[in-house]
Amino acid sequence: MMALLSTAKPYSVLILRAGPNFASDDAPPVIWEHGRRNFGLRDTGVLAVVLPVRDDSDVLGVGCSPVRRGDHAIMAADPGVLAAYSPSRSPVRGLPGRHAA
């Protein structure tokens, strides 16, 4: 286990909660664009995992990305984060699963 722990890689975790404009009439198309953008970011490896949350908690989604230069700017430009979500971001270290690229 110690040998495996030494191979942990840095990631950023972004947790999204509803922001003040989440329930506005203008939010649905912006949230759709946020989701579409996340698919593209996942396809290019910017986001390692995209996790919509479907329970009764106040967390709406979680994203995980490998740490890289400009990571914060990529999320700061997200239309959903700008218009509908309240984000928090934390640095973490993790061990990708065998299925992860």
MOPAC internal coordinates of N, CA, C and O (Angstrom, degrees):
PM7 1SCF
backbone

  N    0.0000 0     0.00 0     0.00 0    0    0    0
  C    1.4357 1     0.00 0     0.00 0    1    0    0
  C    1.5275 1   110.58 1     0.00 0    2    1    0
  O    1.2310 1   119.83 1   139.83 1    3    2    1
  N    1.3231 1   117.93 1   -40.17 1    3    2    1
  C    1.4651 1   120.11 1  -179.47 1    5    3    2
  C    1.5298 1   110.79 1   -62.47 1    6    5    3
  O    1.2310 1   120.27 1   139.97 1    7    6    5
  N    1.3258 1   117.08 1   -40.03 1    7    6    5
  C    1.4632 1   119.79 1   178.64 1    9    7    6
  C    1.5259 1   110.73 1   -63.38 1   10    9    7
  O    1.2310 1   120.12 1   139.27 1   11   10    9
  N    1.3009 1   117.38 1   -40.73 1   11   10    9
  C    1.4600 1   121.30 1   179.36 1   13   11   10
  C    1.5295 1   111.11 1   -68.24 1   14   13   11
  O    1.2310 1   119.90 1   138.98 1   15   14   13
  N    1.3129 1   117.80 1   -41.02 1   15   14   13
  C    1.4676 1   121.15 1   179.08 1   17   15   14
  C    1.5251 1   111.41 1   -60.47 1   18   17   15
  O    1.2310 1   120.27 1   147.67 1   19   18   17
  N    1.3198 1   117.08 1   -32.33 1   19   18   17
  C    1.4673 1   119.74 1  -179.49 1   21   19   18
  C    1.5338 1   111.81 1   -69.89 1   22   21   19
  O    1.2310 1   119.61 1   168.42 1   23   22   21
  N    1.3254 1   118.34 1   -11.58 1   23   22   21
  C    1.4661 1   121.28 1   179.53 1   25   23   22
  C    1.5265 1   112.44 1   -97.38 1   26   25   23
  O    1.2310 1   120.12 1  -176.08 1   27   26   25
  N    1.3351 1   117.37 1     3.92 1   27   26   25
  C    1.4671 1   120.84 1  -179.35 1   29   27   26
  C    1.5278 1   109.90 1   -57.42 1   30   29   27
  O    1.2310 1   121.30 1   -38.31 1   31   30   29
  N    1.3220 1   115.12 1   141.69 1   31   30   29
  C    1.4565 1   121.95 1  -177.71 1   33   31   30
  C    1.5291 1   110.29 1  -109.75 1   34   33   31
  O    1.2310 1   120.41 1   -27.32 1   35   34   33
  N    1.3350 1   116.83 1   152.68 1   35   34   33
  C    1.4693 1   119.17 1   178.36 1   37   35   34
  C    1.5264 1   111.51 1   -78.16 1   38   37   35
  O    1.2310 1   121.19 1   -39.50 1   39   38   37
  N    1.3189 1   115.33 1   140.50 1   39   38   37
  C    1.4606 1   123.49 1   176.41 1   41   39   38
  C    1.5242 1   108.54 1  -137.05 1   42   41   39
  O    1.2310 1   121.12 1   -14.13 1   43   42   41
  N    1.3011 1   115.46 1   165.87 1   43   42   41
  C    1.4573 1   122.33 1   167.85 1   45   43   42
  C    1.5148 1   107.15 1  -116.40 1   46   45   43
  O    1.2310 1   120.59 1   -43.45 1   47   46   45
  N    1.3141 1   116.48 1   136.55 1   47   46   45
  C    1.4551 1   121.96 1   175.55 1   49   47   46
  C    1.5163 1   107.52 1  -112.03 1   50   49   47
  O    1.2310 1   120.82 1   -51.62 1   51   50   49
  N    1.3281 1   116.05 1   128.38 1   51   50   49
  C    1.4540 1   122.50 1   177.35 1   53   51   50
  C    1.5190 1   107.54 1  -111.96 1   54   53   51
  O    1.2310 1   120.70 1   -55.62 1   55   54   53
  N    1.3093 1   116.26 1   124.38 1   55   54   53
  C    1.4628 1   121.58 1   178.66 1   57   55   54
  C    1.5253 1   107.46 1  -111.51 1   58   57   55
  O    1.2310 1   121.01 1   -53.39 1   59   58   57
  N    1.3238 1   115.66 1   126.61 1   59   58   57
  C    1.4633 1   121.12 1  -178.01 1   61   59   58
  C    1.5157 1   110.87 1  -108.52 1   62   61   59
  O    1.2310 1   121.69 1   -49.01 1   63   62   61
  N    1.3209 1   114.37 1   130.99 1   63   62   61
  C    1.4621 1   122.44 1   172.65 1   65   63   62
  C    1.5233 1   107.54 1  -121.75 1   66   65   63
  O    1.2310 1   120.06 1   -16.01 1   67   66   65
  N    1.3103 1   117.48 1   163.99 1   67   66   65
  C    1.4552 1   120.61 1   178.98 1   69   67   66
  C    1.5197 1   109.86 1   -63.17 1   70   69   67
  O    1.2310 1   120.95 1   -48.81 1   71   70   69
  N    1.3301 1   115.78 1   131.19 1   71   70   69
  C    1.4502 1   121.56 1   174.56 1   73   71   70
  C    1.5190 1   109.95 1   -92.45 1   74   73   71
  O    1.2310 1   120.16 1     1.65 1   75   74   73
  N    1.3284 1   117.31 1  -178.35 1   75   74   73
  C    1.4631 1   120.60 1  -176.05 1   77   75   74
  C    1.5308 1   114.00 1   -62.59 1   78   77   75
  O    1.2310 1   119.62 1   155.64 1   79   78   77
  N    1.3244 1   118.34 1   -24.36 1   79   78   77
  C    1.4654 1   120.91 1  -178.50 1   81   79   78
  C    1.5218 1   113.60 1  -103.28 1   82   81   79
  O    1.2310 1   120.08 1  -170.48 1   83   82   81
  N    1.3334 1   117.45 1     9.52 1   83   82   81
  C    1.4624 1   120.81 1  -174.79 1   85   83   82
  C    1.5339 1   112.50 1   -59.66 1   86   85   83
  O    1.2310 1   119.83 1   142.28 1   87   86   85
  N    1.3113 1   117.92 1   -37.72 1   87   86   85
  C    1.4640 1   121.40 1  -176.62 1   89   87   86
  C    1.5261 1   113.20 1   -92.93 1   90   89   87
  O    1.2310 1   119.77 1  -173.40 1   91   90   89
  N    1.3204 1   118.04 1     6.60 1   91   90   89
  C    1.4657 1   119.99 1  -178.52 1   93   91   90
  C    1.5267 1   110.87 1   -70.93 1   94   93   91
  O    1.2310 1   120.69 1   -19.57 1   95   94   93
  N    1.3083 1   116.28 1   160.43 1   95   94   93
  C    1.4680 1   121.33 1   178.54 1   97   95   94
  C    1.5255 1   112.18 1   -64.76 1   98   97   95
  O    1.2310 1   120.16 1   156.96 1   99   98   97
  N    1.3330 1   117.31 1   -23.04 1   99   98   97
  C    1.4654 1   121.43 1  -179.27 1  101   99   98
  C    1.5288 1   113.05 1   -84.16 1  102  101   99
  O    1.2310 1   119.72 1   168.79 1  103  102  101
  N    1.3223 1   118.14 1   -11.21 1  103  102  101
  C    1.4602 1   121.50 1  -172.57 1  105  103  102
  C    1.5346 1   115.22 1   -70.60 1  106  105  103
  O    1.2310 1   117.99 1   138.54 1  107  106  105
  N    1.3319 1   121.43 1   -41.46 1  107  106  105
  C    1.4748 1   119.31 1  -173.23 1  109  107  106
  C    1.5262 1   115.64 1   -53.33 1  110  109  107
  O    1.2310 1   118.22 1   134.02 1  111  110  109
  N    1.3499 1   120.99 1   -45.98 1  111  110  109
  C    1.4693 1   117.41 1   178.86 1  113  111  110
  C    1.5275 1   113.26 1   -67.54 1  114  113  111
  O    1.2310 1   120.57 1   149.21 1  115  114  113
  N    1.3149 1   116.52 1   -30.79 1  115  114  113
  C    1.4649 1   120.22 1   178.62 1  117  115  114
  C    1.5316 1   109.74 1   -70.14 1  118  117  115
  O    1.2310 1   120.58 1   139.19 1  119  118  117
  N    1.3166 1   116.50 1   -40.81 1  119  118  117
  C    1.4613 1   120.76 1   178.34 1  121  119  118
  C    1.5244 1   109.77 1   -65.98 1  122  121  119
  O    1.2310 1   120.09 1   142.01 1  123  122  121
  N    1.3274 1   117.44 1   -37.99 1  123  122  121
  C    1.4666 1   120.67 1   176.00 1  125  123  122
  C    1.5314 1   110.19 1   -60.77 1  126  125  123
  O    1.2310 1   120.21 1   135.41 1  127  126  125
  N    1.3274 1   117.21 1   -44.59 1  127  126  125
  C    1.4615 1   121.38 1   179.42 1  129  127  126
  C    1.5307 1   110.51 1   -63.75 1  130  129  127
  O    1.2310 1   120.26 1   141.92 1  131  130  129
  N    1.3157 1   117.10 1   -38.08 1  131  130  129
  C    1.4636 1   122.08 1   175.97 1  133  131  130
  C    1.5381 1   109.74 1   -58.46 1  134  133  131
  O    1.2310 1   120.21 1   133.32 1  135  134  133
  N    1.3259 1   117.20 1   -46.68 1  135  134  133
  C    1.4549 1   120.99 1   178.91 1  137  135  134
  C    1.5176 1   112.06 1   -64.19 1  138  137  135
  O    1.2310 1   120.33 1   136.82 1  139  138  137
  N    1.3368 1   116.97 1   -43.18 1  139  138  137
  C    1.4632 1   121.26 1   178.50 1  141  139  138
  C    1.5201 1   110.31 1   -60.75 1  142  141  139
  O    1.2310 1   120.81 1   136.88 1  143  142  141
  N    1.3127 1   116.05 1   -43.12 1  143  142  141
  C    1.4673 1   121.30 1   179.24 1  145  143  142
  C    1.5242 1   111.00 1   -63.59 1  146  145  143
  O    1.2310 1   120.42 1   140.32 1  147  146  145
  N    1.3370 1   116.79 1   -39.68 1  147  146  145
  C    1.4672 1   120.14 1   178.92 1  149  147  146
  C    1.5179 1   111.77 1   -61.92 1  150  149  147
  O    1.2310 1   120.09 1   142.70 1  151  150  149
  N    1.3413 1   117.44 1   -37.30 1  151  150  149
  C    1.4642 1   119.90 1   176.61 1  153  151  150
  C    1.5232 1   110.12 1   -60.77 1  154  153  151
  O    1.2310 1   120.53 1   136.56 1  155  154  153
  N    1.3250 1   116.59 1   -43.44 1  155  154  153
  C    1.4646 1   120.09 1   178.27 1  157  155  154
  C    1.5192 1   112.42 1   -65.13 1  158  157  155
  O    1.2310 1   120.19 1   137.85 1  159  158  157
  N    1.3340 1   117.23 1   -42.15 1  159  158  157
  C    1.4645 1   120.81 1   178.78 1  161  159  158
  C    1.5223 1   111.22 1   -65.22 1  162  161  159
  O    1.2310 1   120.44 1   145.31 1  163  162  161
  N    1.3137 1   116.77 1   -34.69 1  163  162  161
  C    1.4632 1   120.49 1   176.12 1  165  163  162
  C    1.5166 1   110.64 1   -67.91 1  166  165  163
  O    1.2310 1   120.62 1   137.05 1  167  166  165
  N    1.3253 1   116.41 1   -42.95 1  167  166  165
  C    1.4650 1   120.51 1  -179.79 1  169  167  166
  C    1.5225 1   112.76 1   -61.86 1  170  169  167
  O    1.2310 1   120.25 1   147.37 1  171  170  169
  N    1.3279 1   117.13 1   -32.63 1  171  170  169
  C    1.4676 1   120.72 1  -178.98 1  173  171  170
  C    1.5299 1   112.71 1   -92.26 1  174  173  171
  O    1.2310 1   119.87 1   179.78 1  175  174  173
  N    1.3371 1   117.86 1    -0.22 1  175  174  173
  C    1.4586 1   120.67 1   177.46 1  177  175  174
  C    1.5125 1   114.98 1    87.03 1  178  177  175
  O    1.2310 1   120.10 1  -177.93 1  179  178  177
  N    1.3332 1   117.41 1     2.07 1  179  178  177
  C    1.4729 1   119.70 1   177.80 1  181  179  178
  C    1.5267 1   109.74 1   -68.96 1  182  181  179
  O    1.2310 1   120.44 1   140.28 1  183  182  181
  N    1.3125 1   116.77 1   -39.72 1  183  182  181
  C    1.4643 1   121.56 1   172.32 1  185  183  182
  C    1.5190 1   108.12 1  -107.80 1  186  185  183
  O    1.2310 1   120.59 1   -54.85 1  187  186  185
  N    1.3219 1   116.47 1   125.15 1  187  186  185
  C    1.4619 1   120.18 1   178.58 1  189  187  186
  C    1.5168 1   110.83 1   -78.25 1  190  189  187
  O    1.2310 1   120.92 1   143.02 1  191  190  189
  N    1.3327 1   115.85 1   -36.98 1  191  190  189
  C    1.4553 1   121.78 1  -177.82 1  193  191  190
  C    1.5227 1   108.48 1  -143.62 1  194  193  191
  O    1.2310 1   120.77 1   -42.64 1  195  194  193
  N    1.3284 1   116.12 1   137.36 1  195  194  193
  C    1.4652 1   123.43 1   173.71 1  197  195  194
  C    1.5209 1   106.73 1  -119.88 1  198  197  195
  O    1.2310 1   120.55 1   -57.50 1  199  198  197
  N    1.3174 1   116.56 1   122.50 1  199  198  197
  C    1.4636 1   120.68 1  -173.28 1  201  199  198
  C    1.5287 1   111.29 1  -128.55 1  202  201  199
  O    1.2310 1   119.16 1   -87.89 1  203  202  201
  N    1.3257 1   119.22 1    92.11 1  203  202  201
  C    1.4619 1   119.36 1   170.58 1  205  203  202
  C    1.5339 1   108.73 1   -64.75 1  206  205  203
  O    1.2310 1   120.21 1   -40.53 1  207  206  205
  N    1.3140 1   117.20 1   139.47 1  207  206  205
  C    1.4648 1   121.48 1  -179.07 1  209  207  206
  C    1.5240 1   107.87 1  -103.02 1  210  209  207
  O    1.2310 1   120.47 1   -51.44 1  211  210  209
  N    1.3169 1   116.70 1   128.56 1  211  210  209
  C    1.4595 1   122.19 1  -173.88 1  213  211  210
  C    1.5215 1   112.11 1  -120.26 1  214  213  211
  O    1.2310 1   120.16 1  -134.70 1  215  214  213
  N    1.3177 1   117.29 1    45.30 1  215  214  213
  C    1.4550 1   119.47 1   176.75 1  217  215  214
  C    1.5264 1   108.89 1  -122.79 1  218  217  215
  O    1.2310 1   120.31 1    12.84 1  219  218  217
  N    1.3085 1   117.01 1  -167.16 1  219  218  217
  C    1.4638 1   121.12 1  -177.71 1  221  219  218
  C    1.5239 1   113.24 1   -92.27 1  222  221  219
  O    1.2310 1   120.11 1  -169.93 1  223  222  221
  N    1.3354 1   117.40 1    10.07 1  223  222  221
  C    1.4619 1   119.80 1   179.26 1  225  223  222
  C    1.5288 1   109.76 1   -75.14 1  226  225  223
  O    1.2310 1   120.84 1    -4.83 1  227  226  225
  N    1.3139 1   115.99 1   175.17 1  227  226  225
  C    1.4650 1   119.07 1   177.75 1  229  227  226
  C    1.5321 1   111.97 1   -86.01 1  230  229  227
  O    1.2310 1   119.96 1   178.25 1  231  230  229
  N    1.3240 1   117.68 1    -1.75 1  231  230  229
  C    1.4596 1   121.55 1   177.75 1  233  231  230
  C    1.5323 1   108.30 1   -85.78 1  234  233  231
  O    1.2310 1   120.41 1   -53.47 1  235  234  233
  N    1.3310 1   116.82 1   126.53 1  235  234  233
  C    1.4645 1   121.84 1  -179.14 1  237  235  234
  C    1.5203 1   112.73 1   -99.64 1  238  237  235
  O    1.2310 1   120.56 1   154.38 1  239  238  237
  N    1.3245 1   116.53 1   -25.62 1  239  238  237
  C    1.4467 1   119.20 1  -179.83 1  241  239  238
  C    1.5119 1   111.68 1  -169.28 1  242  241  239
  O    1.2310 1   121.67 1   -21.34 1  243  242  241
  N    1.3282 1   114.40 1   158.66 1  243  242  241
  C    1.4613 1   122.31 1   178.64 1  245  243  242
  C    1.5215 1   107.34 1  -135.05 1  246  245  243
  O    1.2310 1   120.72 1   -45.59 1  247  246  245
  N    1.2990 1   116.23 1   134.41 1  247  246  245
  C    1.4568 1   121.36 1   174.08 1  249  247  246
  C    1.5116 1   108.77 1  -124.09 1  250  249  247
  O    1.2310 1   120.77 1   -30.38 1  251  250  249
  N    1.2977 1   116.13 1   149.62 1  251  250  249
  C    1.4536 1   121.57 1   178.67 1  253  251  250
  C    1.5156 1   107.83 1  -132.21 1  254  253  251
  O    1.2310 1   120.48 1   -51.90 1  255  254  253
  N    1.3184 1   116.69 1   128.10 1  255  254  253
  C    1.4572 1   119.67 1   179.74 1  257  255  254
  C    1.5168 1   110.44 1  -131.59 1  258  257  255
  O    1.2310 1   120.72 1   -33.29 1  259  258  257
  N    1.3294 1   116.23 1   146.71 1  259  258  257
  C    1.4631 1   119.09 1   172.36 1  261  259  258
  C    1.5265 1   108.43 1   -61.59 1  262  261  259
  O    1.2310 1   120.14 1   -38.85 1  263  262  261
  N    1.3036 1   117.33 1   141.15 1  263  262  261
  C    1.4587 1   120.21 1  -179.90 1  265  263  262
  C    1.5187 1   108.85 1   -69.66 1  266  265  263
  O    1.2310 1   120.81 1   -50.83 1  267  266  265
  N    1.3123 1   116.06 1   129.17 1  267  266  265
  C    1.4580 1   121.80 1   177.82 1  269  267  266
  C    1.5232 1   108.46 1  -153.31 1  270  269  267
  O    1.2310 1   120.89 1   -17.26 1  271  270  269
  N    1.2810 1   115.91 1   162.74 1  271  270  269
  C    1.4619 1   120.86 1   179.18 1  273  271  270
  C    1.5315 1   108.91 1   -61.15 1  274  273  271
  O    1.2310 1   120.29 1   -45.58 1  275  274  273
  N    1.3132 1   117.05 1   134.42 1  275  274  273
  C    1.4532 1   121.85 1   177.84 1  277  275  274
  C    1.5140 1   114.60 1    85.76 1  278  277  275
  O    1.2310 1   119.66 1  -177.50 1  279  278  277
  N    1.3307 1   118.26 1     2.50 1  279  278  277
  C    1.4602 1   121.79 1  -177.75 1  281  279  278
  C    1.5312 1   111.32 1   -55.27 1  282  281  279
  O    1.2310 1   120.29 1   135.57 1  283  282  281
  N    1.3254 1   117.04 1   -44.43 1  283  282  281
  C    1.4611 1   120.37 1  -178.67 1  285  283  282
  C    1.5318 1   110.60 1   -64.47 1  286  285  283
  O    1.2310 1   119.90 1   140.07 1  287  286  285
  N    1.3178 1   117.79 1   -39.93 1  287  286  285
  C    1.4675 1   121.29 1  -179.53 1  289  287  286
  C    1.5253 1   111.67 1   -64.96 1  290  289  287
  O    1.2310 1   120.21 1   144.87 1  291  290  289
  N    1.3166 1   117.21 1   -35.13 1  291  290  289
  C    1.4661 1   120.94 1   179.04 1  293  291  290
  C    1.5291 1   109.94 1   -62.03 1  294  293  291
  O    1.2310 1   119.78 1   134.24 1  295  294  293
  N    1.3061 1   118.03 1   -45.76 1  295  294  293
  C    1.4645 1   120.61 1   179.31 1  297  295  294
  C    1.5248 1   111.70 1   -73.17 1  298  297  295
  O    1.2310 1   120.24 1   145.40 1  299  298  297
  N    1.3210 1   117.14 1   -34.60 1  299  298  297
  C    1.4584 1   119.58 1  -179.60 1  301  299  298
  C    1.5239 1   111.71 1   -65.04 1  302  301  299
  O    1.2310 1   119.97 1   156.42 1  303  302  301
  N    1.3400 1   117.67 1   -23.58 1  303  302  301
  C    1.4641 1   121.57 1   179.45 1  305  303  302
  C    1.5280 1   112.10 1   -90.47 1  306  305  303
  O    1.2310 1   119.50 1   178.63 1  307  306  305
  N    1.3105 1   118.57 1    -1.37 1  307  306  305
  C    1.4568 1   121.89 1  -178.40 1  309  307  306
  C    1.5297 1   109.93 1   -67.01 1  310  309  307
  O    1.2310 1   119.32 1   -51.21 1  311  310  309
  N    1.3331 1   118.90 1   128.79 1  311  310  309
  C    1.4605 1   120.84 1  -177.86 1  313  311  310
  C    1.5262 1   113.15 1   -61.63 1  314  313  311
  O    1.2310 1   119.96 1   144.22 1  315  314  313
  N    1.3141 1   117.69 1   -35.78 1  315  314  313
  C    1.4608 1   120.05 1   178.62 1  317  315  314
  C    1.5100 1   111.96 1   -68.57 1  318  317  315
  O    1.2310 1   120.47 1   138.83 1  319  318  317
  N    1.3218 1   116.70 1   -41.17 1  319  318  317
  C    1.4643 1   120.61 1   178.73 1  321  319  318
  C    1.5281 1   109.49 1   -64.96 1  322  321  319
  O    1.2310 1   120.43 1   140.14 1  323  322  321
  N    1.3257 1   116.79 1   -39.86 1  323  322  321
  C    1.4627 1   120.62 1  -179.92 1  325  323  322
  C    1.5257 1   112.70 1   -67.74 1  326  325  323
  O    1.2310 1   120.02 1   143.28 1  327  326  325
  N    1.3371 1   117.56 1   -36.72 1  327  326  325
  C    1.4526 1   120.17 1  -169.40 1  329  327  326
  C    1.5236 1   115.87 1  -108.37 1  330  329  327
  O    1.2310 1   119.42 1   151.93 1  331  330  329
  N    1.3180 1   118.71 1   -28.07 1  331  330  329
  C    1.4584 1   117.82 1  -168.17 1  333  331  330
  C    1.5249 1   115.20 1  -131.91 1  334  333  331
  O    1.2310 1   119.82 1   159.37 1  335  334  333
  N    1.3069 1   117.94 1   -20.63 1  335  334  333
  C    1.4598 1   119.95 1  -172.81 1  337  335  334
  C    1.5185 1   112.04 1  -110.41 1  338  337  335
  O    1.2310 1   121.76 1   -21.22 1  339  338  337
  N    1.3077 1   114.24 1   158.78 1  339  338  337
  C    1.4543 1   122.48 1   171.12 1  341  339  338
  C    1.5282 1   106.41 1  -113.32 1  342  341  339
  O    1.2310 1   120.01 1   -74.27 1  343  342  341
  N    1.3463 1   117.59 1   105.73 1  343  342  341
  C    1.4585 1   119.65 1  -173.70 1  345  343  342
  C    1.5272 1   113.47 1   -93.31 1  346  345  343
  O    1.2310 1   121.22 1   -26.69 1  347  346  345
  N    1.3104 1   115.27 1   153.31 1  347  346  345
  C    1.4634 1   121.14 1   164.41 1  349  347  346
  C    1.5224 1   105.99 1  -132.89 1  350  349  347
  O    1.2310 1   121.14 1   -29.41 1  351  350  349
  N    1.3131 1   115.42 1   150.59 1  351  350  349
  C    1.4559 1   120.83 1  -173.88 1  353  351  350
  C    1.5174 1   108.93 1  -135.01 1  354  353  351
  O    1.2310 1   120.51 1   -44.23 1  355  354  353
  N    1.3310 1   116.62 1   135.77 1  355  354  353
  C    1.4623 1   120.81 1  -178.89 1  357  355  354
  C    1.5225 1   110.34 1  -136.31 1  358  357  355
  O    1.2310 1   120.46 1   -41.01 1  359  358  357
  N    1.3250 1   116.72 1   138.99 1  359  358  357
  C    1.4635 1   119.44 1   172.47 1  361  359  358
  C    1.5257 1   108.76 1   -78.52 1  362  361  359
  O    1.2310 1   120.80 1   -41.58 1  363  362  361
  N    1.3119 1   116.07 1   138.42 1  363  362  361
  C    1.4673 1   121.74 1   179.34 1  365  363  362
  C    1.5265 1   109.02 1  -139.53 1  366  365  363
  O    1.2310 1   120.58 1   -10.41 1  367  366  365
  N    1.2976 1   116.49 1   169.59 1  367  366  365
  C    1.4631 1   122.52 1   171.71 1  369  367  366
  C    1.5158 1   106.38 1  -125.17 1  370  369  367
  O    1.2310 1   120.40 1   -37.35 1  371  370  369
  N    1.3188 1   116.83 1   142.65 1  371  370  369
  C    1.4489 1   119.08 1  -176.66 1  373  371  370
  C    1.5156 1   113.58 1  -153.84 1  374  373  371
  O    1.2310 1   122.24 1   -11.71 1  375  374  373
  N    1.2997 1   113.32 1   168.29 1  375  374  373
  C    1.4613 1   122.36 1   178.49 1  377  375  374
  C    1.5295 1   107.51 1  -113.25 1  378  377  375
  O    1.2310 1   119.61 1   -69.81 1  379  378  377
  N    1.3390 1   118.36 1   110.19 1  379  378  377
  C    1.4531 1   118.77 1   179.25 1  381  379  378
  C    1.5215 1   110.83 1   -61.78 1  382  381  379
  O    1.2310 1   120.97 1   -35.35 1  383  382  381
  N    1.3339 1   115.75 1   144.65 1  383  382  381
  C    1.4568 1   120.10 1   176.08 1  385  383  382
  C    1.5214 1   111.09 1   -69.05 1  386  385  383
  O    1.2310 1   120.34 1   -14.69 1  387  386  385
  N    1.2780 1   116.95 1   165.31 1  387  386  385
  C    1.4671 1   121.14 1  -178.93 1  389  387  386
  C    1.5143 1   112.28 1   -61.20 1  390  389  387
  O    1.2310 1   119.85 1   151.56 1  391  390  389
  N    1.3316 1   117.89 1   -28.44 1  391  390  389
  C    1.4553 1   120.95 1  -179.55 1  393  391  390
  C    1.5228 1   112.09 1   -79.86 1  394  393  391
  O    1.2310 1   119.41 1   164.82 1  395  394  393
  N    1.3429 1   118.74 1   -15.18 1  395  394  393
  C    1.4678 1   122.03 1  -178.03 1  397  395  394
  C    1.5196 1   110.39 1   -73.20 1  398  397  395
  O    1.2310 1   121.41 1   -33.29 1  399  398  397
  N    1.3237 1   114.91 1   146.71 1  399  398  397
  C    1.4680 1   119.75 1   179.24 1  401  399  398
  C    1.4994 1   111.10 1   -76.76 1  402  401  399
  O    1.2310 1   120.10 1   180.00 1  403  402  401

